[in-house]
């Protein structure tokens, strides 16, 4: 288990971590050190345990705030997904288009009239020649 040195609030600590976790440890130590630096700038020098406790509480407060925001965003996302699912499942009524149907009797009558008109045209043509 590798050991590494971290600096928090101007004080060095030697800590152990899992193999490959050193980067994460340094990142977390940096966040804690940033909070400790804010405390040090505001309050001045304080006992190590109090400084670590206060810096940890500040980080916990920030974390709680971020978790609350995540819950809000997840709830909003769930609402949007429900709306989208509702839109996908909505039954869309097709537009109704009515096409008039010509009754067969009318079609037959028109065919007879056309035949009579052709016969009349042929008779006039025959007399004209």
Residue pairs with C-beta under 8 A, 6 or more apart in sequence:
1 16
1 17
1 18
1 19
2 16
2 17
2 19
2 22
3 14
3 15
3 16
3 17
4 14
4 15
4 16
4 17
4 22
4 25
4 26
5 12
5 13
5 14
5 15
6 12
6 13
6 15
6 25
6 26
6 29
6 33
7 13
7 29
7 33
8 29
8 32
8 33
8 36
8 51
8 52
8 55
9 33
9 36
9 37
9 39
9 40
9 48
9 51
9 52
9 55
10 36
10 40
11 48
15 25
17 24
17 25
31 59
32 52
32 55
32 56
32 59
33 55
35 54
35 55
35 56
35 58
35 59
36 51
36 52
36 54
36 55
38 58
39 46
39 51
39 54
39 55
39 58
40 46
40 51
46 54
